[in-house]
Amino acid sequence: MTKTTKLDNSNNTMVEIEREKLDVLNMKRLKENILEIISAGNTHLIINLKQVLFIDSSGLSVLISLFKHLKTLDGSLELCGLNEQPTELLEITQLDKIFTISEVCN
């Protein structure tokens, strides 16, 4: 479901989502996986969404929850590699003004 890579010369950890959909069917497990990554001391996350084609409200809720949790730890959450539907969803909800979003995942 996820692949984690510690990025060189930074405190950032790349978390690649290996699913086409972030929906109610897989959000509980995804959130648990990412919370384990955070518990291991990785508090600056870049979520690579290049494989994700669809996000529903439960997926959006998990992203917001993780964002808030990381803020309490003086951490950060960045989203990258968004496809059309996830980009549109973030724009419609105006969360594109809250999240740091990069077109390319470095």
WOPEMO-V458164 format. One line per field, one symbol per residue. phi: phi as a letter, one per 30 degrees, with the letter a starting at -180 (. if undefined). A space follows every 10 residues. Layout:
phi=???
This chain:
phi=.bbcbdddha cdbdccdcbd bcbedbdddd dddddddddd jccbcccdcd cdcbbcdddd ddddededdd ddchcbbbcb iddedddddd dddidddcdd bbdccc
